[in-house]
Amino acid sequence: MTTANRLPLFVLGLLILLPTGAQAQRISTVVDHADPVPQTPWVGTHHNYLLESSAGDTPANRLPGIASGPRSGATLAFGGLVGGALGFFAGGFSGVAVCGCSSGGGEYDALEAFFLGAAVGTAVTIPLGVHLSNHLEGSYLTALAVSIGISAVALAAAFALDDETASPALVLMIPVSQIISSVLIERRTTPRTLVVSD
């Protein structure tokens, strides 16, 4: 192929390559002048400790901030304990009042109505106490459903056993199980947020 024949091919190659190079330079210029994209949305103005970034646990990859999540397990359990105590007596006396055992009937009927009402009361107020102690941040309805389920299963088992030795222990396990389940559900359903300084 002669030089005259090669020249059109050379010119055609330049026409193809020059726009590509210009476009690459234009893209590079746009990227260089573009505003930096925030990697993580931050909320708030507080600062206390270093939060590890997803790039790794190195000082260069840490940002000042504080993670906000559920309250401590002890705080939530105490809230459930207080709520359960209030629900026990409120539900118990409500049960006696509803069945009318205070005005008639035997002492056993009144005691049975009291404990049935107390079971209902604690099933409602234990998860409520945990939820309130967590500043209403978790899922109360989920904890309430589990708490009612625990009461229903345990009471059914206690009546089925009809054992004076096993039944009281089984009944006492109801509030303990409700507190534990409510705390676990509250902690699991509490949204995690991050608060950092400006």
C-alpha positions in Angstrom: 0.0 0.0 0.0 1.5 3.4 -1.1 1.7 6.5 1.1 -1.1 8.1 -0.8 -3.3 5.1 0.0 -2.3 5.2 3.7 -3.1 8.9 4.2 -6.9 8.6 4.0 -6.8 5.7 6.6 -4.6 7.8 8.9 -6.9 10.8 8.6 -9.9 8.6 9.3 -8.3 7.2 12.4 -7.6 10.7 13.7 -11.3 11.7 13.1 -12.3 8.7 15.2 -9.9 9.2 18.0 -10.1 13.0 18.5 -13.8 13.1 19.5 -13.2 10.2 21.9 -10.3 12.1 23.6 -12.3 15.3 23.8 -15.2 13.5 25.4 -12.9 11.9 27.9 -11.4 15.2 28.8 -14.9 16.8 29.1 -16.0 14.0 31.5 -12.9 14.4 33.5 -13.4 18.1 33.8 -17.0 17.7 34.9 -16.1 15.1 37.5 -13.3 17.4 38.9 -15.6 20.3 39.3 -18.6 18.3 40.6 -19.7 18.8 44.2 -18.6 15.9 46.5 -21.3 13.4 47.1 -21.9 12.7 50.8 -21.1 9.1 51.6 -23.5 8.8 54.6 -26.4 11.0 55.7 -25.6 12.3 59.2 -28.2 13.7 61.6 -27.8 15.9 64.6 -25.0 17.9 66.3 -23.7 15.7 69.1 -20.3 14.1 69.3 -18.7 11.7 71.7 -16.9 8.8 70.1 -15.5 7.5 66.8 -17.7 5.6 64.5 -16.1 3.1 62.2 -16.8 3.5 58.5 -17.4 0.7 56.0 -13.9 1.2 54.6 -12.2 -0.3 57.6 -11.2 0.2 61.2 -8.4 2.8 60.7 -8.1 6.3 62.1 -8.4 7.8 58.6 -11.6 6.0 58.0 -13.3 7.0 61.3 -15.7 9.8 61.7 -16.7 11.5 64.9 -20.2 10.5 65.9 -22.4 8.7 68.3 -24.8 5.8 67.5 -28.3 6.1 68.8 -30.3 2.9 69.5 -32.4 1.2 72.1 -31.8 1.8 75.8 -29.9 -0.7 77.9 -31.5 -4.0 78.6 -31.6 -3.3 82.4 -33.5 0.0 81.7 -36.0 -1.8 79.5 -36.4 -4.7 82.0 -37.0 -2.3 84.8 -39.7 -0.5 82.8 -41.3 -3.9 82.1 -41.2 -4.7 85.8 -42.8 -1.5 86.9 -45.5 -1.9 84.1 -46.1 -5.5 85.1 -46.6 -4.6 88.8 -49.1 -1.9 87.9 -50.9 -4.2 85.5 -51.0 -7.0 88.0 -53.0 -5.0 90.6 -55.0 -3.0 88.1 -56.0 -6.1 86.1 -56.6 -8.2 89.2 -59.0 -5.7 90.8 -60.7 -5.1 87.5 -61.2 -8.9 87.1 -62.9 -9.1 90.5 -65.1 -6.1 89.7 -66.1 -7.4 86.3 -67.1 -10.9 87.5 -69.0 -9.4 90.5 -67.2 -11.7 92.9 -66.8 -9.0 95.5 -70.5 -8.8 96.1 -71.3 -12.5 96.0 -69.8 -15.9 95.4 -67.0 -17.7 97.3 -63.5 -16.6 98.2 -62.1 -19.0 95.6 -64.1 -17.4 92.8 -62.8 -13.9 93.7 -59.2 -15.1 93.9 -59.5 -16.9 90.6 -61.0 -13.8 89.0 -58.2 -11.6 90.5 -55.4 -13.8 89.0 -57.1 -14.0 85.6 -57.5 -10.3 85.5 -53.9 -9.9 86.7 -52.7 -12.1 83.8 -54.5 -10.0 81.3 -53.2 -6.8 82.9 -49.6 -7.9 83.0 -49.8 -9.1 79.4 -50.7 -5.6 78.3 -48.6 -3.5 80.7 -45.3 -5.4 80.7 -44.6 -4.6 77.0 -46.1 -1.2 77.5 -43.6 -0.4 80.3 -40.7 -1.6 78.2 -41.9 0.5 75.3 -42.3 3.6 77.4 -38.8 3.2 78.9 -37.5 3.0 75.3 -39.1 6.4 74.5 -41.7 4.7 72.2 -39.1 3.8 69.6 -39.7 0.1 69.2 -42.7 -2.0 68.1 -45.2 -2.2 71.0 -47.8 -4.1 69.0 -45.4 -6.9 68.2 -44.3 -7.2 71.8 -48.0 -7.1 72.9 -48.9 -9.9 70.6 -46.1 -12.1 71.9 -46.9 -11.3 75.5 -50.6 -12.2 75.1 -49.5 -15.4 73.4 -47.2 -16.3 76.3 -50.1 -15.7 78.8 -52.5 -17.8 76.8 -50.2 -20.8 76.4 -48.9 -20.7 80.0 -52.4 -20.4 81.5 -53.8 -23.2 79.2 -50.9 -25.4 80.3 -51.4 -24.6 84.0 -55.1 -25.5 83.8 -54.4 -28.6 81.8 -51.8 -29.8 84.4 -54.0 -29.1 87.3 -51.0 -29.7 89.5 -50.7 -27.7 92.7 -46.9 -28.0 92.6 -46.2 -27.3 88.9 -48.9 -24.7 88.2 -47.7 -21.9 90.5 -44.1 -22.2 89.1 -45.6 -22.1 85.5 -47.7 -19.1 86.3 -44.6 -17.3 87.8 -42.7 -17.9 84.6 -45.3 -15.9 82.7 -44.1 -12.4 83.6 -40.5 -13.4 83.4 -40.9 -14.6 79.9 -42.9 -11.6 79.0 -40.3 -9.2 80.2 -37.5 -11.0 78.4 -39.5 -11.2 75.1 -40.6 -7.6 75.3 -37.0 -6.4 75.9 -35.7 -8.5 73.0 -38.4 -7.3 70.6 -38.0 -3.7 71.7 -34.3 -3.7 71.1 -34.6 -5.5 67.8 -37.3 -3.2 66.4 -35.7 0.1 67.5 -34.3 2.0 64.5 -30.6 2.7 64.7 -29.6 6.3 63.9 -26.3 8.1 63.8 -25.7 11.5 65.4 -22.5 13.4 64.6 -21.1 16.9 65.0 -21.3 19.5 62.3 
